[in-house]
């Protein structure tokens, strides 16, 4: 029987795979089977960590806001501050609040004073 030559499709696929995994260490950048395994693992980790990054940054923002709120000593905790922000309809997200807390603490003090004035108005209306 005559020998049948294979096409170039598999070679092209492996070349693409080799380009993706060229920065991996050891056999992970040279052997086809381990390259495919590492590619799968790398893409899975990237997908997982994209949503993890959002979670971690939100945690960082909350920690920063809480530290400044406790330092100012107007509210006892972060949760009370956020609750009062929502009652007052001040739509500031946590990212902006944390940037304000770092850059300009007077601005956070002004926001808390605004909330307290609003709370005082509600108490006067109910009496």
Buried (B, 14 or more C-beta within 10 A) or exposed (E): EEEEEEEEEEEEEEEEBEEBBEEBEEEBBEEEEBBBEBBEEBEEEEEEEEEEEEEEEBEEBBEBBBBBBBEBEBBEEBEEBBEBBEEBEEEEEBEEBBEBBEEEEEEBEEBBEBBBEBEEEEEEEEE
